[in-house]
C-alpha cells in the first residue's frame, strides 16, 4: 500500500526547523562574486598608469615629434617621412629589413621544426634540446660579441674561416707564396710567363731541373720546410724548387747552397705541345719527380696558383656578406626557441592520427607533410609571426657585429632610429619618424597574434 505524495510542497526551511526565519532572497539581493568594480579599478590603476607612461605617452609624443625638424622648433609636417622614402641610405635600411623579414623567420621556423622532429626520434634528446636552446640564455649583445670573433677574417682567430680553410686545405695541396718570383738573369734556367714560372729549355727524362725562387716572405715559409738537397734522386724528370737565398749572405745564385730551404707544396706541371700531361707537387725539401712520362721533350711549369696568397676564407664582415652573417647569428640565437615551441606542439598531436596514416601505407614523409604539418600549423604560425616581429626590432646584433665601415650596408630601421637620434645625428624628428614607421610595420603582426589568441580562447 503506497501513499500519494502529490500534496503541497513544504519549503526546506520549514522541514529543517519549522517556519522560515525570513523572506526568500531575490536575485538582486544575492551576494556578488569577486571584488567590486572600485576594488578592481584600484588594482588595475597602477598597471594602467605605468602602461600609459611607458607605452602610450612615448607613442603619442613620437608621433607629434616626427612632425618637427631636428631642433624641434620648426614644423615640417610629413617632411621627415618623405625623407625616409627618398634618401638612398634609408632606402638601403628598409631593403635590409625586408631581407631580414623574408629570410630569417623562414630559416628559424624551418630549423626549429627539423630540430623538434629530430628530438622525437633520437636518443639523448634532452641533451640535444639543451645544446640547441642554450644560446637563448645568452643576451643578444653577448651573442654579437661571440659572432664578431667567429667572423674574424684571420683564420687563426675566426672560427668560420678556420673551418673553411681547413676543409679547403684537406682537398688542396698547393701552398701559396705571394710575391715570390723566379731568379732573373741570363744564367737562370727559368723565366716568368703570364704569372707562371717555366723552364727556358725543353727537358727530357733523366735531366734535373733547378728552379730558383726569390722574394719569399718569412711569414709564408712553411714551418715544415727543410734544407733543399744539392741534387734529386730517382728516375724520370727530376727537379728542385728552392728559396735561392743564403741566410747571412754569400752563396751562389742559381745553385743550391748550404742552408737554403726547399719550397714544399709547390704544384709542378709537365707541359707538352701546350697541354699539361702530368702534375705533381714538391715535398718538404722542394724536390719533385715525374717518373712515368713517355719519351719526349717537356716544359716544366710552376702555375700561377703557386704565387697567389693562400686561401684565407671569406670576408664575412665585408659589405657583401655582412647581412647574411648577422642573420646567421640571429638564427643561432632563436632556433632553440622555435624548437621548444614546436616540440611542445608535436607532443600535443594525437598519435592515433599518425598511426592510422602509417597503417594505411603512408610513408614518413607523407605523414609529416599531410598530417603533422597541418596539425602543427597554429604553432608554426606563432613562431613565424614572433620571428617577424623580432626581425623588425633587431638592433643589438647589427650594432655589435657590423664594423663601423660597413654599418651603412648592414643598417636596419631600429639601428638607424638610434643612430639618427642619439648616435651622432642629433635629429630626433627623423628618429621619431623612423620609430613610427617601425611601429606601423610591427602593428599588423601584433594584431594578427591578438586575434588568433582570442579565437583560441573562445
C-alpha positions as CSV (number, residue, x, y, z in Angstrom):
1,X,0.0,0.0,0.0
2,X,1.5,3.3,-1.1
3,X,0.8,6.9,-0.2
4,X,0.4,9.7,-2.7
5,X,3.0,12.4,-2.3
6,X,1.3,15.0,-4.5
7,X,0.3,17.3,-1.7
8,X,1.7,20.9,-1.3
9,X,5.4,21.1,-1.2
10,X,7.0,22.2,2.0
11,X,9.9,24.7,1.9
12,X,13.2,23.3,3.0
13,X,13.5,25.8,5.8
14,X,10.2,24.6,7.4
15,X,11.3,21.0,7.2
16,X,14.6,21.8,8.9
17,X,13.3,23.9,11.7
18,X,9.7,24.8,11.4
19,X,8.7,28.2,10.0
20,X,11.1,30.1,7.7
21,X,13.1,32.7,9.5
22,X,12.8,35.4,6.8
23,X,11.7,36.1,3.3
24,X,13.4,34.3,0.4
25,X,16.4,36.2,-1.3
26,X,15.7,37.8,-4.6
27,X,18.3,37.8,-7.5
28,X,19.3,41.4,-6.8
29,X,20.0,40.6,-3.2
30,X,22.4,37.7,-4.0
31,X,26.0,38.3,-2.9
32,X,28.4,39.4,-5.7
33,X,31.1,37.0,-6.7
34,X,34.6,38.7,-6.9
35,X,35.7,42.2,-6.0
36,X,33.6,45.2,-6.6
37,X,34.4,47.5,-9.6
38,X,36.0,50.0,-7.3
39,X,38.4,47.4,-6.0
40,X,39.2,46.1,-9.5
41,X,39.9,49.7,-10.7
42,X,42.2,50.3,-7.7
43,X,44.3,47.2,-8.5
44,X,44.4,48.0,-12.3
45,X,45.2,51.6,-11.9
46,X,49.0,51.3,-11.2
47,X,49.4,49.0,-14.2
48,X,47.4,51.3,-16.4
49,X,49.4,54.3,-15.2
50,X,52.7,52.6,-15.9
51,X,51.4,51.4,-19.3
52,X,50.4,55.0,-20.1
53,X,53.8,56.4,-19.1
54,X,56.0,53.8,-20.8
55,X,53.9,52.9,-23.9
56,X,51.0,55.3,-24.7
57,X,52.9,58.6,-24.0
58,X,56.0,57.7,-25.9
59,X,53.9,56.7,-29.0
60,X,51.9,59.9,-28.9
61,X,54.9,62.1,-28.3
62,X,56.9,60.3,-31.0
63,X,54.1,60.9,-33.5
64,X,54.0,64.6,-32.5
65,X,57.8,65.0,-32.6
66,X,58.1,63.4,-36.0
67,X,56.3,66.4,-37.5
68,X,59.1,68.8,-36.4
69,X,62.7,69.4,-37.5
70,X,65.9,68.4,-35.7
71,X,65.6,71.3,-33.3
72,X,62.0,70.6,-32.5
73,X,61.0,74.2,-33.3
74,X,60.2,74.1,-37.0
75,X,57.1,72.3,-38.1
76,X,57.8,70.2,-41.2
77,X,54.7,68.1,-41.4
78,X,55.3,64.9,-43.3
79,X,58.8,66.1,-44.4
80,X,60.6,63.6,-42.3
81,X,58.5,60.7,-43.7
82,X,59.2,62.0,-47.2
83,X,62.9,62.0,-46.5
84,X,62.7,58.4,-45.3
85,X,61.5,57.2,-48.7
86,X,63.8,59.4,-50.8
87,X,67.1,59.2,-49.0
88,X,69.3,56.4,-50.5
89,X,70.8,55.4,-47.2
90,X,67.4,55.0,-45.5
91,X,66.1,53.0,-48.5
92,X,69.1,50.7,-48.0
93,X,68.0,50.3,-44.4
94,X,64.4,49.4,-45.4
95,X,65.7,47.0,-48.0
96,X,67.8,45.3,-45.4
97,X,64.8,45.0,-43.1
98,X,62.8,43.4,-46.0
99,X,65.7,40.8,-46.4
100,X,65.5,40.1,-42.7
101,X,61.7,39.7,-42.7
102,X,61.8,37.3,-45.7
103,X,64.8,35.2,-44.8
104,X,65.3,35.0,-41.1
105,X,61.8,33.8,-39.9
106,X,61.7,31.1,-42.6
107,X,65.1,29.7,-41.6
108,X,64.4,29.9,-37.9
109,X,61.0,28.2,-38.2
110,X,62.3,25.5,-40.6
111,X,65.3,24.7,-38.4
112,X,63.1,24.7,-35.3
113,X,60.8,22.2,-37.0
114,X,63.6,20.0,-38.1
115,X,65.2,20.0,-34.6
116,X,61.8,19.3,-32.9
117,X,61.2,16.3,-35.2
118,X,64.7,15.0,-34.6
119,X,64.3,15.2,-30.8
120,X,61.4,12.8,-31.0
121,X,63.5,10.2,-32.9
122,X,67.0,10.3,-31.4
123,X,68.4,9.2,-28.2
124,X,69.7,11.7,-25.7
125,X,67.0,14.2,-26.9
126,X,67.2,16.1,-23.7
127,X,70.9,16.8,-24.1
128,X,70.3,17.8,-27.8
129,X,67.5,20.2,-26.7
130,X,69.7,21.7,-24.0
131,X,72.5,22.4,-26.5
132,X,70.3,23.9,-29.1
133,X,68.4,26.0,-26.6
134,X,71.5,27.2,-24.7
135,X,72.0,30.3,-26.9
136,X,68.7,31.7,-25.5
137,X,70.5,32.1,-22.2
138,X,72.9,34.5,-23.8
139,X,71.9,38.1,-24.4
140,X,71.9,39.4,-27.9
141,X,74.7,41.7,-27.1
142,X,76.9,38.8,-25.8
143,X,75.9,36.8,-28.9
144,X,77.0,39.7,-31.1
145,X,80.4,39.7,-29.4
146,X,80.7,36.0,-29.9
147,X,80.0,36.1,-33.6
148,X,82.2,39.2,-34.1
149,X,85.0,36.8,-33.1
150,X,83.6,33.9,-35.1
151,X,83.6,36.1,-38.3
152,X,87.2,37.4,-37.9
153,X,88.9,37.2,-41.3
154,X,92.1,35.8,-39.9
155,X,91.7,32.0,-39.8
156,X,93.9,31.9,-36.7
157,X,91.2,33.9,-34.8
158,X,87.9,33.5,-36.6
159,X,86.2,30.1,-36.3
160,X,84.3,30.4,-39.6
161,X,87.4,30.9,-41.7
162,X,89.3,28.4,-39.7
163,X,86.8,25.8,-40.7
164,X,86.7,26.9,-44.4
165,X,90.5,26.9,-44.7
166,X,90.8,23.6,-43.0
167,X,88.3,22.0,-45.4
168,X,90.0,23.5,-48.4
169,X,93.5,22.6,-47.3
170,X,92.2,19.0,-46.9
171,X,91.5,18.8,-50.6
172,X,94.2,21.1,-52.0
173,X,97.9,20.5,-51.6
174,X,99.0,23.8,-53.1
175,X,101.0,26.2,-50.9
176,X,100.7,29.9,-51.7
177,X,103.8,32.0,-52.0
178,X,102.6,35.6,-52.8
179,X,105.1,38.0,-54.3
180,X,107.6,35.2,-54.9
181,X,109.3,35.2,-58.3
182,X,111.9,33.3,-60.3
183,X,115.6,34.3,-60.1
184,X,116.2,36.7,-63.0
185,X,119.2,36.7,-65.2
186,X,120.7,35.2,-68.3
187,X,122.1,32.3,-66.3
188,X,118.7,31.4,-64.7
189,X,117.2,28.2,-66.2
190,X,113.6,29.6,-65.7
191,X,111.6,32.7,-66.6
192,X,108.3,34.3,-65.7
193,X,105.5,33.8,-68.2
194,X,101.9,35.2,-67.6
195,X,102.3,34.8,-63.9
196,X,103.7,31.3,-64.1
197,X,107.3,30.1,-64.0
198,X,108.5,28.0,-66.9
199,X,111.8,26.4,-67.9
200,X,113.6,28.2,-70.7
201,X,114.8,25.0,-72.4
202,X,112.9,21.7,-73.0
203,X,113.6,18.9,-70.6
204,X,113.8,15.2,-71.2
205,X,113.7,12.1,-68.9
206,X,116.9,11.7,-66.9
207,X,117.5,15.5,-66.6
208,X,117.4,17.5,-63.5
209,X,115.6,20.9,-63.3
210,X,116.7,23.6,-60.9
211,X,114.1,26.3,-60.3
212,X,115.5,29.1,-58.0
213,X,112.8,31.3,-56.4
214,X,113.4,34.6,-54.6
215,X,111.1,37.0,-52.8
216,X,109.6,34.5,-50.4
217,X,108.4,36.3,-47.3
218,X,109.4,34.6,-44.0
219,X,105.8,34.7,-42.8
220,X,104.7,32.4,-45.7
221,X,107.6,30.0,-45.4
222,X,106.1,26.7,-44.2
223,X,107.2,25.5,-40.8
224,X,108.0,22.0,-42.2
225,X,110.3,23.4,-45.0
226,X,113.7,21.6,-44.9
227,X,117.0,22.4,-46.5
228,X,117.0,21.7,-50.2
229,X,119.2,18.8,-51.5
230,X,122.0,19.6,-53.9
231,X,120.5,17.1,-56.3
232,X,117.4,15.0,-56.6
233,X,117.5,11.2,-56.8
234,X,115.4,8.8,-58.8
235,X,114.4,8.2,-62.4
236,X,112.4,10.3,-64.8
237,X,112.4,14.1,-64.8
238,X,113.7,15.4,-61.5
239,X,113.8,18.8,-60.1
240,X,114.2,21.1,-57.1
241,X,112.3,24.2,-56.2
242,X,114.0,26.2,-53.5
243,X,114.4,29.6,-52.0
244,X,117.6,30.9,-53.6
245,X,118.7,33.0,-50.6
246,X,121.5,32.1,-48.2
247,X,120.9,33.3,-44.6
248,X,123.7,35.7,-43.6
249,X,124.7,36.4,-47.2
250,X,127.1,34.7,-49.6
251,X,126.2,31.7,-51.7
252,X,126.0,31.3,-55.5
253,X,123.0,32.4,-57.5
254,X,121.2,29.6,-59.3
255,X,122.8,26.9,-57.2
256,X,121.6,25.2,-54.1
257,X,123.8,26.4,-51.2
258,X,124.0,25.0,-47.7
259,X,121.2,26.3,-45.5
260,X,118.9,27.2,-48.4
261,X,115.4,25.8,-47.9
262,X,113.2,24.0,-50.4
263,X,109.7,25.2,-51.1
264,X,107.2,22.4,-50.2
265,X,103.7,22.2,-51.6
266,X,104.5,23.8,-55.0
267,X,102.4,22.5,-57.8
268,X,104.6,21.4,-60.7
269,X,103.3,20.7,-64.2
270,X,104.8,18.9,-67.2
271,X,103.7,20.5,-70.4
272,X,104.0,19.1,-73.9
273,X,102.6,20.8,-77.0
274,X,100.8,23.3,-74.9
275,X,98.9,20.6,-72.8
276,X,99.5,19.6,-69.2
277,X,100.3,15.9,-69.3
278,X,101.3,15.3,-65.7
279,X,101.1,17.2,-62.4
280,X,103.0,16.6,-59.1
281,X,103.9,18.6,-56.0
282,X,107.2,19.3,-54.2
283,X,108.0,17.6,-51.0
284,X,109.2,19.2,-47.8
285,X,112.7,19.6,-49.4
286,X,111.3,21.2,-52.5
287,X,112.1,18.1,-54.7
288,X,109.7,16.7,-57.3
289,X,109.8,13.9,-59.8
290,X,107.9,12.8,-62.9
291,X,108.5,9.1,-63.1
292,X,106.3,7.6,-65.8
293,X,106.3,10.2,-68.6
294,X,106.6,8.9,-72.2
295,X,109.8,9.7,-74.0
296,X,110.0,13.2,-75.4
297,X,110.7,16.8,-74.5
298,X,108.7,18.7,-71.9
299,X,108.4,22.2,-70.4
300,X,108.3,22.2,-66.6
301,X,106.0,24.9,-65.3
302,X,105.0,26.2,-61.9
303,X,101.5,27.5,-62.4
304,X,100.3,30.9,-61.3
305,X,98.3,29.5,-58.4
306,X,101.6,28.9,-56.6
307,X,102.2,32.6,-56.3
308,X,98.8,33.6,-55.1
309,X,98.1,34.2,-51.5
310,X,96.9,31.1,-49.6
311,X,93.2,30.8,-49.2
312,X,92.2,32.7,-46.1
313,X,88.5,32.2,-46.1
314,X,85.7,34.7,-46.7
315,X,85.4,38.3,-45.7
316,X,82.3,37.8,-43.5
317,X,82.3,41.3,-42.2
318,X,82.7,42.9,-45.6
319,X,79.9,44.8,-47.4
320,X,78.8,41.8,-49.4
321,X,78.3,39.2,-46.7
322,X,77.6,41.3,-43.6
323,X,73.8,41.0,-43.6
324,X,73.8,37.1,-44.2
325,X,76.4,36.8,-41.5
326,X,74.3,38.7,-39.0
327,X,71.2,36.7,-39.9
328,X,73.3,33.6,-39.2
329,X,73.9,34.9,-35.6
330,X,70.2,35.6,-35.3
331,X,69.3,32.1,-36.3
332,X,71.8,30.6,-33.9
333,X,70.1,32.5,-31.0
334,X,66.4,31.9,-31.9
335,X,66.5,28.3,-33.3
336,X,66.3,26.9,-29.8
337,X,63.2,29.0,-29.0
338,X,61.4,27.7,-32.1
339,X,62.4,24.2,-31.4
340,X,61.0,24.2,-27.9
341,X,57.6,25.6,-29.0
342,X,57.3,23.3,-31.9
343,X,58.3,20.3,-29.8
344,X,55.5,21.1,-27.4
345,X,53.1,21.3,-30.4
346,X,54.3,17.9,-31.6
347,X,53.8,16.4,-28.2
348,X,50.1,17.6,-28.3
349,X,49.4,16.0,-31.7
350,X,47.2,12.9,-31.3
351,X,49.2,9.8,-32.0
352,X,46.2,7.9,-33.3
353,X,46.1,10.0,-36.5
354,X,49.7,9.4,-37.2
355,X,49.5,5.6,-36.6
356,X,46.3,5.4,-38.7
357,X,48.1,7.0,-41.6
358,X,51.1,4.7,-41.2
359,X,48.8,1.6,-41.1
360,X,47.1,2.9,-44.3
361,X,50.5,2.7,-46.0
362,X,51.6,6.4,-45.9
363,X,55.4,7.0,-45.9
364,X,57.0,9.0,-43.1
365,X,57.4,12.0,-45.5
366,X,53.6,11.8,-46.3
367,X,52.7,11.6,-42.7
368,X,54.9,14.6,-41.9
369,X,53.7,16.7,-44.9
370,X,50.0,15.9,-44.8
371,X,49.3,15.2,-41.1
372,X,52.0,16.6,-38.9
373,X,52.5,20.0,-40.5
374,X,48.7,20.8,-40.9
375,X,48.1,19.8,-37.2
376,X,51.1,21.9,-36.2
377,X,50.2,24.9,-38.3
378,X,48.9,27.0,-35.4
379,X,52.2,26.7,-33.6
380,X,54.2,27.2,-36.8
381,X,52.2,30.5,-37.3
382,X,53.0,31.6,-33.7
383,X,56.7,31.0,-34.2
384,X,56.8,32.6,-37.7
385,X,54.9,35.8,-36.6
386,X,57.1,36.1,-33.5
387,X,60.2,35.9,-35.5
388,X,58.9,38.5,-37.9
389,X,58.4,40.9,-35.0
390,X,61.8,40.1,-33.6
391,X,63.5,40.7,-37.0
392,X,61.8,44.1,-37.4
393,X,63.1,45.1,-34.0
394,X,66.6,43.7,-34.4
395,X,69.3,46.1,-33.1
396,X,71.9,44.5,-30.9
397,X,73.3,42.0,-33.3
398,X,73.7,44.6,-36.1
399,X,75.2,47.2,-33.8
400,X,77.8,44.8,-32.3
401,X,78.8,42.6,-35.3
402,X,78.9,45.1,-38.1
403,X,82.1,47.1,-38.1
404,X,81.7,50.9,-38.4
405,X,82.9,50.9,-42.0
406,X,80.1,48.6,-43.2
407,X,77.3,49.6,-40.9
408,X,75.6,51.6,-43.7
409,X,75.4,48.3,-45.7
410,X,74.1,46.3,-42.7
411,X,71.8,49.0,-41.3
412,X,68.3,48.3,-40.2
413,X,65.4,50.6,-39.1
414,X,65.9,50.1,-35.3
415,X,69.6,50.8,-35.5
416,X,69.1,53.8,-37.9
417,X,66.5,55.2,-35.5
418,X,69.0,55.1,-32.6
419,X,71.9,56.4,-34.8
420,X,69.9,59.3,-36.1
421,X,68.5,60.3,-32.8
422,X,71.3,59.6,-30.3
423,X,74.3,58.2,-32.2
424,X,75.6,61.4,-33.5
425,X,72.8,62.5,-35.8
426,X,71.0,64.6,-33.2
427,X,67.9,64.6,-35.4
428,X,65.1,63.4,-33.1
429,X,62.5,64.5,-35.6
430,X,63.8,62.0,-38.2
431,X,64.4,59.4,-35.4
432,X,60.8,59.8,-34.2
433,X,59.6,59.3,-37.8
434,X,61.6,56.1,-38.1
435,X,60.1,54.9,-34.8
436,X,56.6,55.5,-36.1
437,X,57.5,53.6,-39.3
438,X,58.7,50.7,-37.2
439,X,55.6,50.8,-35.1
440,X,53.4,50.7,-38.3
441,X,55.4,47.7,-39.6
442,X,55.1,45.8,-36.4
443,X,51.5,46.6,-35.6
444,X,49.8,44.3,-38.2
445,X,51.6,41.3,-36.9
446,X,50.8,42.1,-33.3
447,X,47.1,42.5,-34.2
448,X,47.3,39.1,-36.0
449,X,48.6,37.5,-32.9
450,X,45.9,39.1,-30.7
451,X,43.1,38.0,-32.9
452,X,44.5,34.5,-33.1
453,X,44.7,34.3,-29.2
454,X,41.1,35.5,-29.0
455,X,39.9,32.8,-31.4
456,X,41.7,30.1,-29.5
457,X,40.2,31.3,-26.2
458,X,36.6,31.4,-27.4
